[in-house]
Amino acid sequence: MHAVRNVTLHARAGRVTGLVGPNGSGKTTLLLMLASLLAPDAGAIRIDGVDPVAQPQAARALLGWMPDALGAWNALTSRETLVTTARLYGMPKPQASARADVLLADVGLRDLADAPARVLSRGQKQRLGLARALVHDPRVLLLDEPASGLDPQARIDLRQLLRRFAAEGRTVLVSSHILSELEEVVDDAVFLLAGATVDPARVEAASRRARPWRVRLAGIEGQEAAGRVATALRVPPETVAVDRRDVLVSFESEDAAARALRDLVASHLDVVEFAAAQGTLEGTFLQLGQGRPPQAPEGTAP
């Protein structure tokens, strides 16, 4: 059995590319191959023109690798971890110390600079892992589940950092199960299922399938709200669902949702919330994982 068997992707400089797929789809294995830590049995990989199999040292000079877990040097402090990593890249000690101070500030670990890694929380270790990947100022970043364990403020900070990296012209390839986080930061997405990248036609078809929108009316809840929404939209009541205080209605597109909102307002309903219940990435991911390939657009080869 092959963990990765048929993957084709191109992550571009100046953009954040998301790697999306269920557990066991091959995301981490793919990242390990890109990071020159696993050799593929076949195929070709290039990191800015460098073959990580034939030239692993040259590839590692170009890229920063952040695994899902820090995984090393628990006895070292946060600052010592970064200085040691910088020294391994050949950086003089004064420069390594200065670089460590900058990165500790960037990832919000300045107050924990002298704390040993073993006492850091999961989220703090993630931030240290990101700083370690950035020590040598790489042009390519490979990040495996970087938001795992982060608190809400740290996730916001991470999104801002990733967008800054892209604005600086770096290539950022990030894997995450937190699709709502990816939705807010990625420019492109690559979907993996069973070790293979999903054909773009399938992804496009899945992204265009109907997805639920959340509607909330002021002062009206439950079945009464659902009935009023169904009447205003002229749809069968059984196609409208109730989720606690909200009504869920599926629309084929954002244009269809916009028309529905106009109809609700025209019916004199006091709409206080109207938003997609799923992001585009999440909706596409769920459609692709239903066990039956979404139909390609008419006239497009599957």
N, C-alpha and C positions, 0 to 999 in steps of 0.2 A: 504494500500500500504506500502511495506517495502522499506526503503531507502537502506538497505543492507540485502540481502536475502540468498546469497550462496557464501561466500568468504572463500577461503583457500589460505594461503600464509605462507612462512617461510623466514624471513629476517635474514641473517646470520651475525655473528660477523665478523668484519674486512672487511665488504663490504658495499657499498652504493646501496640500492635497491630503484628503482624508482617506484612510484605509478602513473599509467597513465590512464586517462579516461576523457570523456567529462564532461561538467557541468551536475550535477545531477546524476552522476554515482555512488555516495556513498563514494568518497574518504575521504572527511572531516568527514563524519559520522563514517567511519571505524577508522580514526585516533582518534576521540573523544573516541571511545570505547577502543582502545588500551591505551589511556591516562587515563583510569578509570573515565572519565567524563560522559560517557553514559554506561548504562548496557545493554548488548545484551539480547534479548528474549530467545535465544537458542544458543547452540554452546559453544566452549571453547576457551579461550585466555590465553596464557602464555607469560610472559615477563621474560626471563631467569629463567623459572620454576615457576614464581610467578603469581598467578591468580589476575588480577587487580580488579575483581569484589569482590572476597572474602577478598583480602588483598590490598586495594587501597593505603594505606600508604606505604607499602613495595614496591609496584610497582612504586609509585611516587619517591621513593628514588633512584630507578634504572634508571628512564627515565627522559629525558628533553623534554618538550613539547613546541613547537613554533607554535602558531596559526597564521592564515593568517593576523590578525591585532593585534597590541599590546594590545589595549583595556582596559587599566587601568592606574590610577595614573598620570594623565596629569600634576598635579601640582608639582610632584617630578622631580628632575633633573635626568639625566642619571645615575650618580653615586648613588644617593639616591635610585633609582629604584633597582639597583643591590644589594646594601647593604641591603635594606629592604627584598628583596627576599632571600638573603643568611641568614639573621637572622631568617626568617620563616623556613628555613631548619635547624635551631639550630646552626648555625655557630657563634662563638664569634665575637664581633664587630671588633677587630683588624684584624682578619683573613678575615672577610667579606669585610673590606675596601681594604685590599691587593688584594683579589680576584677580586673585582670590577675594580681596576686599571689594572690588567692583562687583563681582558676581554675587557675593553674599548679600550685598545691598539690592541687587537686581531681583533676586528670588526671595527677599524678605527674611533672610536668616542672619542678619547682622547681630542680633541679640543672642544668637546661639552659635556664634563663631567659634567659641572655645568649649562648646559642649561636645562630648564624644558621640559618635554616630549612633551608638547602641541605645542612647536615651531619647533619641528623636522619635516622634510619632511617625506613623505611616505617611501622612501628608508632608511632614517636614523632610523625611527621607526622599520623597519624590522631588521636592524642591532642590535638595542637595544633588540628586541625580541629574536634574536638568542643568544645574550649575557646572557639574563635572563634565557634561557633554559639551559645554560651551567654552571650556578652559582655553582651547587653542584657536578660538574664533573661527569655527568651521563654516564653510560655504553651504554645506548640506547637513540637515538635521533629520535624524531618524528617531522618532519618539514613540515608544510603546506604552500605551495607557498612561500618559503623563498626568491626567487629572485624577487618577485613582487615589482616593484618600484625602483629597484636598477639601478644605472648607469652602463655603461660598465665596468669600473674599479672595482666597487664593486662586479659585477658578477664574474669577474675573481678571486677576493679575496675570494669570497664565494666558488667557485669551489676548490680553493687550501685548504681552511679550511676543506671542506667535505672530500677531499682526505686525509688530515692529520688525521682527526678523524678516518677514516677507517684504516689507517696505525697504529694508536694507539690501534687497536683492538675493537673499538666501533662498534655497530650496528647502521646504519643510514638508516632510512626509510623516503623518501622525496617525497612529492607530488608537481607537478608543471605542468602548462600549457605551459611553455616555453620549448618545447621538444628539441630544439637545445642545451639548457643549460644542460638538463638531459643527452643528448647523450654524452657529454664530461666528465661526472662525474660518471655515474652509472656503476655498475658491473652487476646488474640484473634488470629486469623490470617485474612488475606485472600489467596486463591490467584489468581494471574494465569496464563493460558495464551493465547498468541497475541494479546496486547493486550486481553484481556477477563477480567473477574472470573468465576470459576467459580461456577456456581449452588450455593447452600448445600446443596441436596439431593444433588448430586453429591459435594460435599466430605464430607457426612455418610456417604454410602454408601461412599466410598473409605476413610474413617477406620475403618469397621467391618469392613473386609475382614481376613482372616487375615494376621497378620504373624509373623515368626520370633522365637522366644525362644532364648536361649543357656543351655545346661545343661552344667555341669561336675561330674564325679564325682571324688571323692578317689581318687588312685592308679590310676585306670582311664582309658585314652585310646583314641581311634580307634574302629575298628569294634566292638570289644568293648563300649565304653561305649554306642555307638549301639544295639547289639543289646539290651543290658539296659534302656535307656530305652524302646525300642519294646515290649519285653515287658511292662514295668511299666505302660505307658500303653495297652496292647492296641491298637496301631496297626500297619499294615503296615511292615516294615523299610524299604521304599523311600521312605516318607514322612519318614524321619529322615536328616538329612545330617550330615556330619562337617566341622568347620572347625578344623584344627589340634588343639588339646586339647579342643575343645568339641563338643557335639552341638547341632544346630539342629532345633527342632521348631516348627511353626506352630500358633497357636491363634486362634480366632475372636474372643476377648474376654479381658479380664483375669480375668473369672470362670472361664472355661475354663482359663486358665493356673493360677489358684489351685487348681482341682480337680486338675490334673495334678501340681502340686507335692505335694499331699497323697498322691496315688497313688505318687509316687516315694518319699516318706518311708515310706509304709506298706509298700513293697516292700523296705525296709531298705537302700536305696541311700544312700550318703553324698554328699549334694548339697552342694557347696561354693560353687556359683554358679548362680543362676537369675534371669535378667533379660531384658527385651526387648532384642533385637539391634538394633532400630530404635526411635527415638522416634516419637511420634504424628505430628508434623509431617513427619518424613522418610518414614514409611510412607505417609501420605496423599499426599505429593508424588510418590512413586514410582508409586503406584496411578493417580494422575491423569495421569501422563506415559506410560502404557503404550500410548497410541494408540487405546484403545477406552474410551468413557465408562463409568465404573462405573454399574451399575444403581441407580436410585433405590430407596429403601425402598418396599415394596408399598403401593399406594394413594397414592403421592406423585407429582406430575407431574414429569417430568424437566426 
